[in-house]
Amino acid sequence: MKGKVSIIIPCFNEEETISDVIERVKRVDLGLEKEVIVVDDGSTDSSFEKASKHDGVIVVRHERNMGKGAAVKTGIAHSTGDVIVIQDADLEYLPEDIPGLLVPLLRGEADAVYGSRFLGSIEGMSLSHMLGNRVLSWATRILFGARITDMMTGYKLFRREVVDGLELKSKRFEFEPEITAKLLKRGVRIVETPIRYSARKKGEAKIRWKDGLICLWWLVKERLGGRGNEGKAGG
């Protein structure tokens, strides 16, 4: 596969890690043209100013905090790549894992790739978060018949054509189940690849238990909503 890879970094109050993640993303050798897009989601710290100092990076700003899903959608709208990569700004996910995540796409084995923490290595994840992730992944398998071990992973890669035309309505963490459900209903091939994960050591975790309940509700709602009007992804 030839073309461009757009790496979208949604960011909210990540002044302690944003410069590091940008530089590490820029250093990763993908063997393809690379586009780095930071979407500052209304940060109240110096995240936007720090991101704006980096050359060769597109920085977009929300005037107020709208949520991760909204930030990702803004990033996709500003991207021009043939492949879209979502990279969290808190460095729980290592940019150095991106080349391995691209492999199934490059080989034509997948339309979307999810980096699975449960197939790789996990450091420091709390029991509550681990159980929550397991429950949501189990619900995805039951509702959609998909063998996914880590539906809530922050590492998701897509061929552009499978997300173009998706009517994504969620604005916060429920983005993860919504896009997963819509892709599965379109017959998109999702492949999981092992990644390394280390729970954040700087800043404050933003996802809470009630977000997990909202995510579960989105899975059920998408299942009950039927196929929808997006049609099937092109091959």
C-alpha positions as CSV (number, residue, x, y, z in Angstrom):
1,M,0.0,0.0,0.0
2,K,1.3,3.4,-1.0
3,G,0.0,6.7,0.4
4,K,-0.1,8.8,3.5
5,V,-0.7,8.0,7.1
6,S,-2.5,10.6,9.2
7,I,-1.8,10.3,13.0
8,I,-4.4,12.1,15.0
9,I,-3.5,13.1,18.6
10,P,-6.6,14.2,20.6
11,C,-5.4,16.2,23.6
12,F,-7.0,17.7,26.7
13,N,-4.8,19.1,29.5
14,E,-1.7,17.0,28.6
15,E,1.0,19.7,29.0
16,E,3.3,17.2,30.7
17,T,3.3,14.7,27.8
18,I,2.2,16.4,24.6
19,S,5.7,17.5,23.4
20,D,7.1,14.1,24.1
21,V,4.4,12.3,22.2
22,I,4.7,14.6,19.2
23,E,8.4,14.1,19.0
24,R,8.2,10.4,19.3
25,V,5.4,10.2,16.7
26,K,7.6,12.3,14.3
27,R,10.6,10.0,14.9
28,V,8.7,6.8,14.1
29,D,9.7,5.4,10.7
30,L,6.7,4.2,8.8
31,G,8.1,4.0,5.4
32,L,5.2,6.1,4.2
33,E,4.4,9.8,4.1
34,K,3.2,11.0,7.5
35,E,0.9,13.7,8.7
36,V,0.6,14.6,12.4
37,I,-2.5,16.4,13.6
38,V,-3.0,17.5,17.2
39,V,-6.5,18.4,18.2
40,D,-6.5,20.4,21.4
41,D,-9.9,19.9,23.0
42,G,-10.2,23.1,24.9
43,S,-7.3,22.6,27.2
44,T,-7.0,25.0,30.2
45,D,-3.2,24.3,30.6
46,S,-0.3,25.0,28.2
47,S,-1.0,22.0,26.0
48,F,-2.0,24.1,22.9
49,E,0.9,26.4,23.2
50,K,3.4,23.5,23.6
51,A,1.9,21.6,20.6
52,S,2.0,24.8,18.5
53,K,5.8,25.1,18.9
54,H,6.5,21.9,16.9
55,D,7.3,22.3,13.2
56,G,5.5,20.1,10.7
57,V,2.5,19.5,12.9
58,I,-1.1,20.6,12.2
59,V,-2.6,21.9,15.4
60,V,-6.4,22.5,15.6
61,R,-8.1,23.9,18.7
62,H,-11.6,23.5,20.1
63,E,-12.6,26.7,22.0
64,R,-14.2,24.5,24.7
65,N,-13.9,20.9,25.9
66,M,-16.1,18.7,23.7
67,G,-14.7,15.2,24.4
68,K,-12.4,12.7,22.8
69,G,-14.9,11.6,20.2
70,A,-15.4,15.2,19.0
71,A,-11.7,15.7,18.9
72,V,-11.1,12.6,16.8
73,K,-13.9,13.6,14.4
74,T,-12.2,17.0,14.0
75,G,-8.9,15.4,13.4
76,I,-10.4,13.1,10.7
77,A,-12.0,16.1,9.0
78,H,-8.6,17.9,8.8
79,S,-6.7,14.8,7.7
80,T,-5.7,13.9,4.2
81,G,-4.2,10.4,4.7
82,D,-5.2,7.1,3.3
83,V,-4.8,5.6,6.7
84,I,-5.9,7.2,10.0
85,V,-4.2,6.4,13.3
86,I,-5.5,7.5,16.7
87,Q,-2.7,8.2,19.2
88,D,-3.6,9.2,22.7
89,A,-1.6,12.1,24.1
90,D,-0.9,10.6,27.6
91,L,1.7,8.1,26.4
92,E,-0.1,5.1,27.8
93,Y,0.3,3.8,24.3
94,L,3.8,3.8,22.7
95,P,4.2,5.5,19.3
96,E,6.9,3.0,18.6
97,D,4.2,0.3,18.2
98,I,2.6,2.1,15.2
99,P,4.7,0.3,12.5
100,G,3.6,-3.1,13.8
101,L,-0.1,-2.0,13.9
102,L,0.2,-1.0,10.2
103,V,1.3,-4.4,9.0
104,P,-2.2,-6.0,8.6
105,L,-3.3,-3.0,6.6
106,L,-0.2,-3.0,4.4
107,R,-0.7,-6.7,3.7
108,G,-4.4,-6.2,2.9
109,E,-5.5,-8.4,5.7
110,A,-7.6,-5.8,7.5
111,D,-9.6,-2.7,7.0
112,A,-9.1,-1.6,10.6
113,V,-6.6,-2.6,13.2
114,Y,-7.0,-2.4,17.0
115,G,-4.0,-2.5,19.3
116,S,-4.9,-5.0,22.0
117,R,-3.5,-4.5,25.5
118,F,-4.7,-7.9,26.5
119,L,-2.8,-9.7,23.7
120,G,0.3,-7.7,24.6
121,S,1.7,-6.4,27.9
122,I,-0.1,-4.4,30.5
123,E,1.6,-2.4,33.3
124,G,-0.3,-0.6,36.0
125,M,-3.9,-1.0,34.8
126,S,-6.3,-0.9,37.8
127,L,-8.5,-3.9,38.4
128,S,-11.6,-1.8,37.9
129,H,-10.4,-0.6,34.5
130,M,-9.4,-4.1,33.5
131,L,-12.8,-5.6,34.4
132,G,-14.6,-2.8,32.7
133,N,-12.6,-3.3,29.5
134,R,-13.3,-7.1,29.7
135,V,-17.0,-6.5,30.1
136,L,-17.3,-4.1,27.2
137,S,-15.2,-6.4,24.9
138,W,-17.4,-9.4,26.0
139,A,-20.5,-7.3,25.2
140,T,-19.1,-6.5,21.7
141,R,-18.6,-10.2,21.1
142,I,-22.1,-11.1,22.3
143,L,-23.9,-8.3,20.4
144,F,-22.0,-8.3,17.2
145,G,-20.3,-11.8,17.0
146,A,-16.9,-10.2,16.8
147,R,-13.8,-11.7,18.5
148,I,-12.4,-8.5,19.9
149,T,-10.4,-8.6,23.1
150,D,-9.9,-4.9,23.6
151,M,-12.8,-2.8,22.2
152,M,-11.9,0.2,24.3
153,T,-8.3,0.4,23.2
154,G,-7.0,3.9,22.4
155,Y,-5.0,2.5,19.5
156,K,-7.2,2.3,16.4
157,L,-6.2,2.4,12.8
158,F,-8.5,2.7,9.8
159,R,-8.3,2.8,6.0
160,R,-9.9,6.1,5.2
161,E,-12.6,4.6,3.0
162,V,-14.1,2.6,5.9
163,V,-14.7,5.7,8.0
164,D,-15.7,8.1,5.3
165,G,-19.5,8.4,5.4
166,L,-19.9,7.1,8.9
167,E,-22.4,9.3,10.9
168,L,-20.6,9.4,14.2
169,K,-22.7,11.1,16.8
170,S,-20.8,10.5,20.1
171,K,-18.6,13.2,21.5
172,R,-16.8,11.6,24.4
173,F,-15.5,8.1,25.3
174,E,-18.5,6.5,23.8
175,F,-16.8,7.1,20.5
176,E,-15.0,3.8,21.0
177,P,-18.1,1.6,21.0
178,E,-20.0,3.6,18.5
179,I,-17.3,3.4,15.8
180,T,-16.7,-0.2,16.5
181,A,-20.3,-1.1,16.2
182,K,-20.8,0.9,13.0
183,L,-17.7,-0.7,11.4
184,L,-18.9,-4.2,12.4
185,K,-22.3,-3.5,11.0
186,R,-20.7,-2.5,7.7
187,G,-18.8,-5.8,7.5
188,V,-15.4,-4.1,8.0
189,R,-12.5,-6.5,8.8
190,I,-11.1,-5.6,12.2
191,V,-7.8,-7.3,13.2
192,E,-6.2,-7.0,16.6
193,T,-2.4,-6.7,17.1
194,P,-0.6,-6.9,20.5
195,I,0.7,-3.7,21.9
196,R,2.4,-2.5,25.1
197,Y,0.5,-0.5,27.6
198,S,1.7,1.4,30.7
199,A,-0.9,3.2,32.8
200,R,-0.3,6.9,32.9
201,K,2.3,8.2,35.3
202,K,1.6,11.9,34.7
203,G,-1.6,13.9,34.7
204,E,-5.0,12.6,35.7
205,A,-7.0,9.7,34.2
206,K,-10.1,11.0,32.5
207,I,-12.4,8.0,32.1
208,R,-14.7,7.0,35.0
209,W,-16.9,4.1,35.8
210,K,-20.0,5.9,34.6
211,D,-18.3,6.3,31.2
212,G,-18.2,2.5,31.1
213,L,-22.0,2.3,31.6
214,I,-22.5,4.9,28.9
215,C,-20.3,2.9,26.5
216,L,-22.3,-0.3,27.2
217,W,-25.5,1.5,26.5
218,W,-24.1,2.7,23.1
219,L,-23.3,-0.9,22.2
220,V,-26.8,-2.0,22.9
221,K,-28.3,1.0,21.2
222,E,-26.2,0.4,18.0
223,R,-27.3,-3.2,18.0
224,L,-30.9,-2.4,18.4
225,G,-30.6,0.3,15.8
226,G,-30.0,-2.2,13.0
227,R,-27.6,-1.8,10.1
228,G,-28.2,1.9,9.6
229,N,-27.8,3.7,6.3
230,E,-24.1,3.8,6.0
231,G,-23.9,0.9,3.6
232,K,-21.0,-1.6,3.3
233,A,-17.4,-0.6,3.2
234,G,-15.6,-0.8,-0.1
235,G,-12.9,-3.4,-0.6
